[in-house]
Amino acid sequence: MPYTRRRNPTRQQQANREAQRSGANAEYLVEQRAVIYEAQMIAKIRKRYEPYRRVGGAGKNGMFKAVNIGASGADFELWLEDGRAGYMEVKSRKATRIQLGAVGDAQAIELTRLSHWGHLALVLVRLVDEWFLIDYRAWTHQKKRSLNRDDLMLQGARCEVDEHGFPMFVESIDLCKQRADEYIKSIE
C-alpha cells in the first residue's frame, strides 16, 4: 500500500470548517428554542434538512452513506400564531462581521421569492455572542460587502437570549420588519 501524506488544511478550509461547526451549534440552539415556542403555542418552527440521497444499505450501527443532491435552501420554516409564515436562514460567525455572500444563491432565491409573496424571509445572525434578526429585504448595503453589529442593529433587531442561552428571535420579528422598512426607505 503506497504511503500517503496527510496535508495540512489551507486557511480557507479551516475557516470553512469553523463556520460549519459554528453554524451547526447555532442551528441547535434555534431548534431548542423552537421546542419552547411550540410548547407555549407561539410558533411552529421546523428544521429543513440538506437535500441528500441515501447510497447503499445500512452499515454498522444503522449508519448509511449519503450524497448531497443539490444546493440547500433556508435552514428553517416557521409558522406564527398570528398566521404569518415563512423561512429563516441561520448564520453564525465567531467574528465581528458577516459577509453578505454568506447567504447562498439557492437560499437567496427562496428568501427573495417568499418576501415578494408577502411571507416572512428572515436571516438570524450570531456574531460572537450576540444574535440579530434581519428581514432579507434589508440584507444589503450600498457600499460594503459585509455587515457588522452596527449595521445589523440599524437594518434589523438584536435578539435577547433566554436563561438557557437560546435566542428569542420570534419576539424580535416586528421590530426587525419595522427597521427593514425604515432602512429600505432611507436608501431609495
Solvent accessible surface area in square Angstrom, and as a share of the most:
residue,aa,sasa,rsa
1,M,228,1.02
2,P,111,0.70
3,Y,191,0.72
4,T,111,0.65
5,R,178,0.65
6,R,218,0.80
7,R,188,0.69
8,N,137,0.70
9,P,44,0.28
10,T,79,0.46
11,R,213,0.78
12,Q,116,0.52
13,Q,87,0.39
14,Q,95,0.42
15,A,54,0.42
16,N,82,0.42
17,R,115,0.42
18,E,59,0.26
19,A,30,0.24
20,Q,137,0.61
21,R,146,0.53
22,S,6,0.04
23,G,14,0.13
24,A,62,0.48
25,N,72,0.37
26,A,0,0.00
27,E,34,0.15
28,Y,118,0.45
29,L,29,0.14
30,V,0,0.00
31,E,55,0.25
32,Q,56,0.25
33,R,15,0.05
34,A,8,0.06
35,V,96,0.55
36,I,43,0.22
37,Y,0,0.00
38,E,81,0.36
39,A,85,0.66
40,Q,99,0.44
41,M,153,0.68
42,I,47,0.24
43,A,7,0.06
44,K,82,0.35
45,I,14,0.07
46,R,131,0.48
47,K,32,0.13
48,R,64,0.23
49,Y,167,0.64
50,E,75,0.34
51,P,42,0.26
52,Y,117,0.44
53,R,144,0.52
54,R,126,0.46
55,V,63,0.36
56,G,60,0.58
57,G,60,0.57
58,A,60,0.46
59,G,48,0.46
60,K,179,0.76
61,N,149,0.77
62,G,53,0.51
63,M,139,0.62
64,F,100,0.42
65,K,159,0.67
66,A,44,0.34
67,V,68,0.39
68,N,80,0.41
69,I,100,0.51
70,G,36,0.34
71,A,81,0.63
72,S,29,0.19
73,G,17,0.17
74,A,2,0.01
75,D,11,0.06
76,F,1,0.00
77,E,20,0.09
78,L,1,0.00
79,W,106,0.37
80,L,16,0.08
81,E,132,0.59
82,D,91,0.47
83,G,65,0.63
84,R,79,0.29
85,A,22,0.17
86,G,7,0.06
87,Y,43,0.16
88,M,0,0.00
89,E,2,0.01
90,V,5,0.03
91,K,26,0.11
92,S,1,0.01
93,R,64,0.23
94,K,147,0.62
95,A,45,0.35
96,T,99,0.58
97,R,100,0.36
98,I,1,0.01
99,Q,102,0.45
100,L,36,0.18
101,G,66,0.63
102,A,18,0.14
103,V,11,0.06
104,G,29,0.28
105,D,119,0.61
106,A,30,0.23
107,Q,19,0.08
108,A,24,0.19
109,I,101,0.51
110,E,32,0.15
111,L,0,0.00
112,T,53,0.31
113,R,107,0.39
114,L,20,0.10
115,S,24,0.16
116,H,148,0.66
117,W,165,0.58
118,G,69,0.66
119,H,85,0.38
120,L,4,0.02
121,A,1,0.01
122,L,0,0.00
123,V,0,0.00
124,L,0,0.00
125,V,0,0.00
126,R,29,0.10
127,L,7,0.03
128,V,82,0.47
129,D,118,0.61
130,E,41,0.18
131,W,7,0.02
132,F,0,0.00
133,L,0,0.00
134,I,0,0.00
135,D,2,0.01
136,Y,37,0.14
137,R,90,0.33
138,A,0,0.00
139,W,18,0.06
140,T,50,0.29
141,H,48,0.21
142,Q,128,0.57
143,K,183,0.78
144,K,72,0.30
145,R,202,0.74
146,S,9,0.06
147,L,0,0.00
148,N,34,0.17
149,R,101,0.37
150,D,100,0.52
151,D,13,0.07
152,L,0,0.00
153,M,58,0.26
154,L,115,0.57
155,Q,1,0.00
156,G,0,0.00
157,A,0,0.00
158,R,89,0.33
159,C,1,0.00
160,E,109,0.49
161,V,63,0.36
162,D,17,0.09
163,E,149,0.67
164,H,111,0.50
165,G,29,0.28
166,F,31,0.13
167,P,0,0.00
168,M,49,0.22
169,F,0,0.00
170,V,21,0.12
171,E,95,0.43
172,S,10,0.06
173,I,1,0.01
174,D,89,0.46
175,L,70,0.35
176,C,0,0.00
177,K,55,0.23
178,Q,98,0.43
179,R,61,0.22
180,A,0,0.00
181,D,61,0.31
182,E,93,0.42
183,Y,18,0.07
184,I,38,0.19
185,K,152,0.64
186,S,86,0.55
187,I,55,0.28
188,E,164,0.74
